[in-house]
Amino acid sequence: MSDAHHDTVAILDAGAQYGKLIDRRIRELAVKTDLLPLGTPVAELKSKGYKAIVISGGPNSVYADDAPDFDEEVGAWQIFPRTFLVLTFVAFVQVLRTGIPTLGICYGMQLVNKVFKGTVAAGAEREDGQHRITVETSSKLFAGLEASQDVLLTHGDSVGQVADGFSVCARHGDIITGIECPDKGVYAVQFHPEVELSTNGVAMFENFLFKIAGVTGDYSIEDRETSCIAALRETVKDKKVLNAIVHARCVPKKGHASSGSLLEGLDWPRVCWFLATVLSITVVHQRSV
């Protein structure tokens, strides 16, 4: 969570393939991050004092039946997936009007444009791979960069009519790949600055974090270690802890010389959980490697 000692960025995850990579790229710039669900309440974002918000990409289409849809009367995003479970999400328009500098990425850009009454439509064909786009070097997001940039595009939908108050700051031919509204502190890109195929993606993050959001980059791995230890102590308190690491190569596989071993085919995470339960040990985190 955000703390009083370090400026923190909230990453709202819309189901992104690269969500953790966004998190890593920002942390590598010595900025603390919290990776949160897209539906995190606005009140929480405000109360925790986040200095900036990044909205990740995601697999949905903003106009699909199972994509977030904004109901202005209810004031919430609602999702109706095939299971017919109804999940109410944050009133996303409120997030964008908090005054907290915001960067939308890929699906996040389409979401931003839709919220502000722009349009999004399916393209004639998908764009998947590294492409050369043209950016407006007068934009703070692309300050210090050349007008021509190589980036990773992975989308089938594209922004059509740009929302009122926004201007285009990047294009790939006729396709809009960047929009901005400096007065609202909202910027959005169709490409993925977090991946290496976007060759100057880190510089774009630096521009957003330090020049637009005014974030201070003073977070270190030592700070991360301290916060993790504190969280573990808060969770465990005076209880015992079982620390077990099981690697796939340690478990015999069928057809090998050790076939028939009692170890073969065991569900090791469940085994660890069972042992912890029997021994009354707190399970904080489990992972097979």
NUVEX-38916 format. One line per field, with one value per residue: x negated, z negated, y of N, C-alpha, C in turn; residue number from 1. Coordinates in pm, whole numbers. Example, Ala and Ser with C-alpha at 12.3 -4.5 7.8 and 13.67 -1.06 7.14 Angstrom:
<rs>
nu <- -1319, -1285
nw <- -780, -708
nv <- -569, -225
cau <- -1230, -1367
caw <- -780, -714
cav <- -450, -106
cu <- -1320, -1290
cw <- -780, -787
cv <- -330, 3
vexvex <- 1, 2
</rs>
This chain:
<rs>
nu <- -84, -26, -256, -375, -635, -729, -663, -394, -272, 35, 126, 376, 519, 644, 667, 430, 184, -73, -82, -235, -479, -463, -453, -711, -880, -829, -908, -1177, -1257, -1292, -1056, -784, -520, -176, 3, 321, 673, 882, 1122, 1078, 1189, 1255, 1236, 1049, 819, 778, 755, 523, 331, 208, -30, -18, 160, 172, 328, 373, 331, 563, 763, 1016, 1280, 1394, 1654, 1772, 2000, 1919, 1747, 1627, 1885, 2006, 2241, 2412, 2617, 2624, 2363, 2138, 1905, 2004, 1982, 2082, 2024, 2003, 2083, 2285, 2251, 2258, 2046, 1965, 1787, 1549, 1661, 1544, 1509, 1493, 1244, 1080, 1130, 1022, 807, 563, 267, 286, 213, 309, 286, 290, 567, 641, 620, 831, 1043, 1024, 1082, 1344, 1482, 1477, 1652, 1564, 1511, 1473, 1373, 1383, 1099, 1004, 821, 610, 334, 30, -273, -602, -601, -655, -585, -454, -520, -411, -644, -619, -456, -445, -471, -633, -864, -1193, -1236, -1272, -1069, -994, -918, -981, -755, -559, -264, 47, 338, 689, 903, 957, 914, 1165, 1338, 1193, 1215, 1381, 1184, 951, 644, 470, 166, -2, -52, 4, -24, 296, 405, 484, 259, 199, 329, 409, 483, 374, 478, 647, 467, 444, 322, 274, 186, 181, 2, -252, -448, -594, -733, -1030, -1035, -925, -1121, -1193, -1038, -1085, -1184, -952, -791, -945, -909, -632, -610, -798, -806, -542, -370, -520, -651, -864, -1156, -1261, -1265, -1376, -1526, -1585, -1392, -1169, -1220, -1207, -936, -807, -890, -775, -504, -480, -533, -314, -109, -172, -224, -249, -265, -370, -576, -578, -816, -848, -996, -932, -1063, -1001, -1182, -1259, -1074, -994, -925, -675, -761, -1029, -1333, -1272, -1008, -703, -767, -676, -665, -579, -360, -241, -52, -212, -178, 69, -4, -184, -8, 163, -14, -74, 176, 222, 13, 81, -15, -69, 15, -130, -208, -216, -396, -484, -785
nw <- 0, 27, -130, -381, -335, -77, 256, 431, 695, 833, 1001, 1203, 1278, 1566, 1643, 1772, 1991, 1957, 1706, 1464, 1566, 1623, 1362, 1279, 1448, 1359, 1092, 1134, 1189, 949, 812, 598, 621, 633, 727, 833, 841, 1124, 1034, 799, 537, 575, 347, 196, 354, 332, 53, -10, 102, 362, 608, 879, 1145, 1329, 1594, 1696, 1990, 2146, 2222, 2329, 2538, 2545, 2616, 2601, 2483, 2242, 2137, 1931, 1861, 1847, 1630, 1598, 1429, 1217, 1151, 1176, 1294, 1471, 1512, 1724, 1753, 1929, 1741, 1616, 1376, 1187, 1159, 989, 1074, 1007, 1042, 1315, 1443, 1234, 1131, 1328, 1293, 1058, 1048, 1015, 1186, 1478, 1669, 1944, 2089, 2390, 2384, 2175, 2286, 2471, 2296, 2154, 2361, 2426, 2185, 2175, 2372, 2631, 2929, 2994, 3212, 3396, 3583, 3934, 3953, 3724, 3536, 3466, 3323, 3366, 3455, 3639, 3522, 3526, 3315, 3125, 3052, 2895, 2691, 2343, 2269, 2458, 2448, 2535, 2709, 3036, 3328, 3462, 3356, 3244, 3150, 2959, 3082, 3008, 3090, 3179, 3182, 3221, 3142, 3253, 3300, 3132, 2788, 2659, 2570, 2568, 2744, 3031, 2991, 3094, 3378, 3598, 3910, 4027, 3791, 3458, 3199, 2963, 2714, 2541, 2259, 2120, 1937, 1776, 1682, 1798, 1991, 2268, 2436, 2722, 2759, 2605, 2368, 2177, 2266, 2418, 2693, 2743, 2789, 2659, 2438, 2160, 2124, 2181, 1965, 1766, 1834, 1788, 1513, 1374, 1497, 1558, 1352, 1131, 955, 697, 726, 513, 410, 301, 330, 79, -69, 22, -81, -354, -384, -308, -506, -726, -659, -664, -935, -1049, -952, -1041, -1315, -1632, -1550, -1414, -1124, -812, -576, -260, 36, 345, 625, 967, 1082, 876, 841, 928, 1261, 1464, 1626, 1592, 1433, 1167, 1152, 994, 748, 427, 435, 679, 884, 681, 546, 469, 360, 227, 47, -117, -221, -364, -558, -693, -801, -972, -1152, -1260, -1146, -1010, -677, -459, -196, 100, 347, 632, 797
nv <- -119, 237, 466, 700, 761, 720, 822, 682, 474, 375, 86, -5, -299, -434, -693, -750, -889, -805, -695, -732, -670, -398, -310, -390, -236, 25, 9, -38, 214, 321, 375, 332, 92, -15, -290, -315, -420, -338, -242, -96, 111, 462, 620, 482, 507, 779, 818, 683, 832, 818, 909, 889, 721, 421, 264, -56, -269, -501, -797, -753, -609, -278, -241, -485, -745, -854, -672, -396, -167, 154, 283, 562, 646, 464, 488, 323, 74, -209, -556, -821, -1124, -1446, -1628, -1508, -1385, -1093, -830, -546, -265, 1, 342, 444, 681, 857, 797, 903, 1166, 1242, 1405, 1301, 1234, 1035, 745, 567, 245, 70, -126, 33, 288, 287, 261, 502, 686, 612, 659, 936, 1000, 954, 751, 398, 144, -167, -260, -294, -496, -679, -540, -665, -679, -526, -190, 113, 425, 764, 1033, 1319, 1544, 1762, 1695, 1631, 1369, 1254, 1396, 1497, 1288, 1135, 1200, 972, 649, 316, 72, -170, -295, -439, -502, -510, -344, 11, 360, 578, 840, 1102, 1183, 1477, 1754, 1615, 1551, 1423, 1256, 1070, 857, 577, 561, 596, 523, 598, 625, 743, 961, 1266, 1476, 1733, 1921, 1773, 1599, 1352, 1090, 868, 564, 350, 151, -66, 48, -81, -304, -449, -426, -183, 58, 298, 297, 305, 562, 702, 629, 749, 1020, 1045, 979, 1147, 1403, 1470, 1365, 1428, 1257, 1130, 950, 740, 488, 170, -162, -245, -110, -246, -501, -448, -370, -606, -786, -665, -693, -972, -1025, -897, -1055, -1317, -1291, -1427, -1687, -2012, -2076, -2240, -2301, -2396, -2510, -2634, -2778, -2850, -3027, -3183, -3376, -3702, -3818, -3974, -4280, -4255, -4378, -4380, -4438, -4516, -4435, -4307, -4038, -3963, -3780, -3635, -3365, -3102, -2834, -2874, -3070, -2929, -2742, -2912, -3017, -2782, -2724, -2945, -2908, -2672, -2433, -2112, -2029, -1822, -1768, -1960, -2138, -2321, -2407
cau <- 0, -99, -299, -411, -778, -762, -557, -350, -188, 134, 145, 507, 504, 765, 645, 322, 78, -198, -58, -350, -593, -445, -495, -857, -943, -818, -994, -1316, -1285, -1297, -925, -701, -396, -76, 80, 456, 779, 939, 1236, 1042, 1271, 1191, 1207, 925, 709, 755, 714, 386, 240, 129, -77, 14, 235, 149, 432, 308, 404, 651, 804, 1153, 1317, 1474, 1794, 1819, 2101, 1858, 1648, 1681, 1976, 2035, 2380, 2401, 2717, 2578, 2231, 2046, 1876, 2062, 1939, 2176, 1958, 2088, 2134, 2396, 2221, 2250, 1943, 1971, 1656, 1542, 1707, 1413, 1503, 1450, 1100, 1015, 1156, 964, 697, 438, 217, 322, 164, 377, 206, 362, 708, 659, 642, 966, 1131, 1019, 1152, 1486, 1536, 1494, 1747, 1507, 1557, 1377, 1432, 1297, 1026, 1018, 737, 532, 192, -45, -416, -671, -569, -711, -479, -498, -472, -424, -753, -579, -386, -532, -491, -740, -969, -1330, -1241, -1255, -930, -972, -943, -945, -677, -481, -120, 121, 478, 781, 987, 883, 988, 1220, 1352, 1124, 1303, 1369, 1082, 829, 580, 388, 22, -79, 22, -58, 55, 426, 449, 445, 188, 175, 413, 374, 555, 290, 558, 700, 357, 471, 249, 302, 118, 233, -108, -298, -580, -661, -810, -1156, -1010, -904, -1261, -1207, -927, -1129, -1191, -814, -752, -1015, -841, -504, -626, -877, -777, -399, -313, -604, -684, -1003, -1206, -1352, -1230, -1485, -1499, -1589, -1260, -1078, -1248, -1155, -790, -765, -911, -674, -376, -484, -519, -177, -24, -206, -223, -329, -244, -480, -575, -637, -874, -881, -1013, -933, -1095, -950, -1288, -1277, -967, -1011, -823, -636, -845, -1170, -1381, -1213, -864, -649, -802, -565, -664, -530, -224, -185, -20, -294, -115, 170, -76, -233, 109, 209, -109, -57, 302, 201, -81, 133, -110, -9, -32, -129, -217, -268, -426, -571, -877
caw <- 0, 26, -263, -393, -310, 65, 354, 480, 815, 838, 1132, 1206, 1370, 1641, 1695, 1869, 2008, 1914, 1584, 1373, 1631, 1595, 1222, 1272, 1514, 1273, 974, 1177, 1187, 806, 772, 533, 691, 583, 837, 777, 938, 1194, 959, 671, 514, 585, 211, 154, 428, 276, -88, -21, 150, 479, 686, 1020, 1175, 1460, 1627, 1782, 2102, 2111, 2339, 2371, 2621, 2459, 2656, 2591, 2381, 2114, 2101, 1841, 1924, 1749, 1610, 1533, 1324, 1103, 1116, 1156, 1409, 1447, 1607, 1735, 1825, 1973, 1625, 1570, 1248, 1203, 1075, 999, 1066, 973, 1140, 1371, 1475, 1112, 1121, 1421, 1251, 926, 1057, 1007, 1322, 1519, 1797, 1991, 2182, 2477, 2346, 2089, 2372, 2525, 2183, 2130, 2467, 2416, 2068, 2205, 2483, 2762, 2983, 3018, 3310, 3444, 3704, 4046, 3918, 3603, 3543, 3367, 3349, 3356, 3564, 3625, 3512, 3520, 3192, 3115, 2958, 2806, 2578, 2229, 2262, 2551, 2440, 2552, 2800, 3179, 3374, 3506, 3245, 3260, 3034, 2975, 3091, 3004, 3073, 3291, 3175, 3226, 3116, 3371, 3268, 3006, 2692, 2647, 2475, 2591, 2874, 3073, 2972, 3162, 3484, 3686, 4030, 3994, 3661, 3344, 3101, 2841, 2692, 2415, 2213, 2012, 1835, 1684, 1638, 1849, 2112, 2301, 2556, 2769, 2759, 2475, 2336, 2077, 2326, 2481, 2833, 2744, 2757, 2567, 2343, 2026, 2126, 2174, 1824, 1692, 1861, 1719, 1368, 1316, 1554, 1557, 1220, 1025, 858, 651, 736, 401, 354, 325, 298, -67, -116, 54, -178, -484, -383, -302, -639, -815, -624, -714, -1081, -1080, -921, -1121, -1458, -1715, -1504, -1347, -978, -733, -452, -177, 177, 422, 766, 1053, 1112, 759, 839, 1036, 1364, 1514, 1733, 1554, 1352, 1033, 1164, 886, 622, 354, 463, 814, 902, 566, 560, 360, 287, 136, -60, -209, -290, -459, -669, -770, -876, -1079, -1250, -1303, -1099, -920, -539, -410, -50, 152, 489, 683, 898
cav <- 0, 364, 506, 840, 778, 709, 844, 551, 471, 267, 24, -69, -411, -470, -828, -735, -989, -746, -618, -738, -605, -256, -296, -402, -122, 143, -14, -22, 358, 356, 427, 230, 65, -110, -348, -325, -451, -224, -192, -34, 230, 593, 667, 417, 568, 913, 813, 631, 935, 781, 1023, 867, 598, 361, 168, -154, -325, -611, -876, -726, -496, -190, -246, -623, -769, -887, -570, -295, -72, 257, 322, 692, 660, 386, 538, 210, -14, -340, -660, -930, -1231, -1555, -1699, -1426, -1323, -949, -770, -401, -204, 142, 440, 474, 823, 925, 780, 994, 1302, 1265, 1500, 1225, 1207, 899, 695, 447, 166, -24, -127, 150, 404, 278, 287, 647, 756, 579, 727, 1078, 1011, 928, 622, 289, 52, -275, -226, -387, -610, -658, -504, -742, -677, -398, -98, 248, 525, 903, 1097, 1465, 1569, 1872, 1635, 1601, 1224, 1216, 1498, 1449, 1174, 1161, 1189, 834, 557, 176, 29, -293, -281, -566, -463, -522, -224, 137, 482, 641, 982, 1134, 1250, 1622, 1798, 1538, 1568, 1309, 1281, 965, 789, 479, 583, 655, 472, 680, 543, 819, 1078, 1333, 1595, 1784, 1991, 1671, 1513, 1217, 1054, 728, 514, 222, 54, -115, 103, -164, -414, -408, -392, -38, 84, 411, 289, 347, 709, 751, 614, 854, 1146, 1047, 976, 1255, 1535, 1495, 1337, 1484, 1153, 1123, 813, 714, 357, 76, -303, -255, -67, -356, -606, -404, -373, -746, -844, -607, -754, -1109, -1021, -857, -1169, -1434, -1254, -1518, -1824, -2077, -2063, -2348, -2249, -2511, -2481, -2758, -2754, -2958, -3124, -3269, -3475, -3800, -3815, -4105, -4332, -4246, -4491, -4373, -4458, -4596, -4371, -4245, -3894, -3938, -3733, -3563, -3223, -3051, -2723, -2927, -3139, -2827, -2685, -3013, -3018, -2659, -2736, -3043, -2853, -2541, -2333, -2014, -2028, -1685, -1770, -2086, -2134, -2427, -2354
cu <- -87, -141, -348, -555, -814, -640, -523, -257, -94, 146, 277, 507, 637, 752, 532, 228, -53, -184, -177, -473, -583, -494, -648, -927, -940, -905, -1142, -1356, -1282, -1169, -843, -569, -305, 3, 218, 557, 832, 1052, 1203, 1122, 1192, 1150, 1076, 804, 675, 697, 570, 283, 154, 94, -43, 88, 196, 258, 375, 391, 494, 704, 940, 1163, 1411, 1622, 1853, 1919, 2039, 1749, 1710, 1767, 2021, 2182, 2381, 2502, 2675, 2443, 2132, 2020, 1935, 2015, 2041, 2110, 2053, 2147, 2253, 2376, 2206, 2149, 1948, 1833, 1665, 1603, 1583, 1398, 1458, 1300, 1029, 1038, 1105, 859, 562, 391, 235, 266, 238, 294, 295, 513, 739, 683, 784, 1070, 1139, 1102, 1303, 1551, 1565, 1573, 1684, 1556, 1441, 1444, 1331, 1229, 1047, 935, 657, 391, 122, -192, -474, -640, -634, -597, -540, -437, -491, -530, -724, -502, -485, -563, -608, -854, -1107, -1345, -1227, -1109, -896, -1011, -898, -875, -606, -333, -55, 269, 557, 873, 899, 974, 1036, 1225, 1288, 1218, 1278, 1266, 950, 773, 495, 241, -65, 10, -64, 22, 183, 476, 396, 381, 152, 268, 375, 469, 476, 368, 616, 587, 371, 400, 277, 234, 174, 127, -151, -438, -660, -748, -932, -1138, -968, -1035, -1283, -1094, -965, -1135, -1050, -760, -819, -947, -709, -522, -689, -841, -629, -342, -395, -640, -833, -1049, -1309, -1324, -1336, -1443, -1502, -1456, -1158, -1096, -1188, -1004, -737, -779, -805, -537, -368, -465, -378, -82, -46, -189, -308, -315, -370, -464, -643, -686, -920, -889, -1023, -957, -1051, -1054, -1313, -1177, -985, -895, -795, -728, -992, -1205, -1314, -1062, -815, -683, -678, -555, -594, -385, -163, -160, -89, -238, -11, 105, -124, -119, 160, 118, -92, 68, 285, 115, -38, 35, -42, -70, -17, -127, -269, -286, -518, -657, -936
cw <- 0, -115, -261, -352, -162, 150, 417, 599, 807, 981, 1128, 1317, 1435, 1702, 1794, 1872, 1949, 1784, 1489, 1434, 1617, 1454, 1210, 1332, 1425, 1149, 1011, 1187, 1045, 757, 714, 607, 609, 703, 783, 884, 1002, 1113, 824, 651, 521, 447, 160, 224, 371, 136, -104, 45, 268, 562, 834, 1034, 1315, 1481, 1730, 1905, 2054, 2236, 2397, 2478, 2539, 2495, 2649, 2476, 2243, 2074, 2007, 1916, 1819, 1747, 1531, 1420, 1198, 1056, 1093, 1289, 1377, 1555, 1605, 1815, 1857, 1856, 1563, 1426, 1274, 1105, 1096, 977, 1033, 1083, 1201, 1406, 1354, 1093, 1206, 1384, 1111, 928, 1044, 1150, 1359, 1656, 1831, 2096, 2256, 2447, 2257, 2169, 2427, 2417, 2155, 2234, 2459, 2300, 2098, 2335, 2621, 2811, 3001, 3111, 3349, 3574, 3814, 4023, 3794, 3636, 3430, 3406, 3335, 3480, 3535, 3628, 3512, 3397, 3201, 3009, 2865, 2685, 2466, 2220, 2350, 2553, 2452, 2646, 2945, 3218, 3416, 3395, 3280, 3133, 3065, 2974, 3091, 2982, 3200, 3299, 3178, 3190, 3248, 3351, 3134, 2917, 2688, 2540, 2490, 2730, 2904, 3056, 3034, 3265, 3547, 3815, 3992, 3856, 3549, 3238, 2974, 2832, 2558, 2387, 2094, 1902, 1732, 1627, 1686, 1983, 2140, 2431, 2593, 2762, 2616, 2443, 2240, 2137, 2399, 2629, 2850, 2695, 2659, 2465, 2204, 2018, 2119, 2031, 1739, 1712, 1785, 1569, 1313, 1367, 1548, 1416, 1105, 916, 822, 655, 628, 335, 393, 292, 148, -128, -93, -47, -313, -491, -379, -438, -736, -789, -675, -865, -1123, -1058, -1016, -1270, -1536, -1674, -1438, -1195, -915, -602, -370, -32, 251, 568, 847, 1078, 994, 757, 955, 1133, 1415, 1627, 1700, 1464, 1216, 1035, 1055, 751, 558, 384, 594, 812, 786, 599, 444, 290, 187, 19, -165, -290, -397, -581, -758, -857, -995, -1191, -1303, -1269, -1000, -781, -487, -257, -9, 300, 525, 792, 979
cv <- 125, 397, 648, 867, 778, 744, 709, 566, 352, 217, -51, -173, -448, -609, -835, -854, -937, -666, -615, -672, -453, -225, -297, -280, 2, 128, 0, 125, 413, 423, 311, 217, -25, -158, -384, -366, -324, -159, -132, 95, 359, 643, 608, 480, 706, 905, 765, 723, 897, 904, 1011, 735, 552, 256, 72, -188, -437, -679, -839, -618, -408, -193, -387, -639, -794, -789, -469, -194, 28, 295, 451, 708, 585, 437, 426, 142, -149, -436, -774, -1043, -1345, -1633, -1627, -1376, -1174, -893, -619, -343, -56, 229, 501, 621, 904, 913, 884, 1140, 1332, 1374, 1432, 1197, 1060, 867, 567, 377, 67, -21, -6, 276, 403, 308, 436, 721, 733, 654, 873, 1101, 1009, 793, 526, 190, -55, -231, -328, -513, -576, -607, -578, -743, -537, -313, 37, 349, 664, 969, 1248, 1495, 1686, 1821, 1605, 1452, 1179, 1318, 1435, 1332, 1220, 1141, 1046, 737, 416, 128, -103, -260, -419, -534, -489, -402, -100, 253, 541, 792, 1009, 1214, 1400, 1658, 1725, 1569, 1446, 1344, 1172, 896, 679, 482, 656, 613, 559, 592, 620, 938, 1139, 1448, 1650, 1855, 1895, 1585, 1371, 1197, 906, 690, 377, 113, 20, -61, 15, -274, -361, -371, -246, 23, 200, 415, 337, 499, 769, 739, 723, 989, 1155, 1060, 1103, 1394, 1570, 1479, 1394, 1384, 1160, 978, 784, 580, 256, -67, -324, -213, -179, -469, -572, -414, -516, -813, -793, -670, -898, -1113, -987, -974, -1285, -1409, -1353, -1664, -1880, -2063, -2184, -2289, -2368, -2469, -2613, -2724, -2875, -3066, -3218, -3384, -3572, -3794, -3956, -4149, -4326, -4364, -4495, -4394, -4551, -4538, -4310, -4096, -3861, -3890, -3659, -3417, -3151, -2928, -2770, -3001, -3039, -2766, -2782, -3016, -2897, -2666, -2829, -2985, -2717, -2429, -2241, -2023, -1885, -1683, -1907, -2078, -2250, -2368, -2467
vexvex <- 1, 2, 3, 4, 5, 6, 7, 8, 9, 10, 11, 12, 13, 14, 15, 16, 17, 18, 19, 20, 21, 22, 23, 24, 25, 26, 27, 28, 29, 30, 31, 32, 33, 34, 35, 36, 37, 38, 39, 40, 41, 42, 43, 44, 45, 46, 47, 48, 49, 50, 51, 52, 53, 54, 55, 56, 57, 58, 59, 60, 61, 62, 63, 64, 65, 66, 67, 68, 69, 70, 71, 72, 73, 74, 75, 76, 77, 78, 79, 80, 81, 82, 83, 84, 85, 86, 87, 88, 89, 90, 91, 92, 93, 94, 95, 96, 97, 98, 99, 100, 101, 102, 103, 104, 105, 106, 107, 108, 109, 110, 111, 112, 113, 114, 115, 116, 117, 118, 119, 120, 121, 122, 123, 124, 125, 126, 127, 128, 129, 130, 131, 132, 133, 134, 135, 136, 137, 138, 139, 140, 141, 142, 143, 144, 145, 146, 147, 148, 149, 150, 151, 152, 153, 154, 155, 156, 157, 158, 159, 160, 161, 162, 163, 164, 165, 166, 167, 168, 169, 170, 171, 172, 173, 174, 175, 176, 177, 178, 179, 180, 181, 182, 183, 184, 185, 186, 187, 188, 189, 190, 191, 192, 193, 194, 195, 196, 197, 198, 199, 200, 201, 202, 203, 204, 205, 206, 207, 208, 209, 210, 211, 212, 213, 214, 215, 216, 217, 218, 219, 220, 221, 222, 223, 224, 225, 226, 227, 228, 229, 230, 231, 232, 233, 234, 235, 236, 237, 238, 239, 240, 241, 242, 243, 244, 245, 246, 247, 248, 249, 250, 251, 252, 253, 254, 255, 256, 257, 258, 259, 260, 261, 262, 263, 264, 265, 266, 267, 268, 269, 270, 271, 272, 273, 274, 275, 276, 277, 278, 279, 280, 281, 282, 283, 284, 285, 286, 287, 288, 289
</rs>
